[in-house]
Amino acid sequence: MIKLNKTEFDHIEATRRKLVSFILPNVDFDGWSSGALNSAINDSGVDVGLAAQAAPRGAIDLAVAFHRQGDELMLITLEATDITNLRYSEKVAQMVRFRIEASKVHKEAVRRSITLFALPSNFNEGGKLIWNTVDCIWDALQDTSTDANWYTKRATLSAVYSSTILFWLGDESLGSKDTWDFLDRRIKNIMEFEKTKSKIKETLIGQSIFGVLKYLRKPSDDHKLGFPGYRG
């Protein structure tokens, strides 16, 4: 649906997307830096004041926007692809692959993003982005869990996604075949973990641990910004 009446938010969002497209060529050389941002502002012709509204914290806001655009592309790819005949574990793997391939044209920008979000001051921000990515994946696959499984699914897939991204950045195999093989092995590990977890639940210790976890509930969408699973 096309929005006929553009709001101020729409205008700022469009400006942010424009800046992202212009900063990416500079990120390869300068990282997500103030210099790269200034070049993007000059090259795009965006007003300095408007740029400050679109990226009040500077280049890090554009790095965040770049990551979120990758999530959007992942979901667009899913809409255009029929994965109904895949096993559930294969669907999860396919979604991770969609997400990685959404950024394959800007591999160096992804590498620079990881460096940026690895900084102590930005570590929490990076964690939120990864959590939101895997939350998008589980939501797209119509995950119905509302208890502790809601958290464990996202936590384990966050680890799989993060490790696969790091592997992909160093992968020089044709068509990233080694990465997809690595991903399949990690997904297999998750499935084995789920089987092991079921066996642990049958033990006295397991009953004690999971008896406490059963009181955990999926957070509601109106929780404060930054709470796991929240996408504001």
GIVENWO-V816662 format. One record per run of one state. SS is the DSSP state (@ for helix, = for strand, . for the rest). FROM is the first residue (numbers start at 1). TO is the last residue. If there is no record, write none. Layout:
# GIVENWO-V816662
ss:from:to
SS:FROM:TO
SS:FROM:TO
This chain:
# GIVENWO-V816662
ss:from:to
.:1:7
@:8:30
.:31:33
@:34:44
.:45:47
@:48:54
.:55:58
@:59:79
.:80:87
@:88:101
.:102:103
@:104:117
.:118:122
@:123:140
.:141:147
@:148:169
.:170:173
@:174:201
.:202:203
@:204:213
.:214:232
